[in-house]
């Protein structure tokens, strides 16, 4: 395990900002991690977007239209 982690630990200890370099090196050497993360992020964002769309559609259906509000306001005084 130390042989696999050695280059990352060395970068982190020796270089200023080494954590960022170690992370970038890890991601460069393990592209499957990036693909898996991108897939999960895409699915999560699609689910969140679907929830927002449903919420907006529900609110729009239950809210009176803008023109009906104007019609009521114009009719009320006269």
Protein Blocks (a to p, Z undefined) as FASTA:
>chain_A
ZZmmmmmmmmmmmpghklmmmmmmmmmmmmmlmmmmmmmmmmmmmmmmmmmmmmmmmmmm
mpccfklmmmmmmmmmZZ
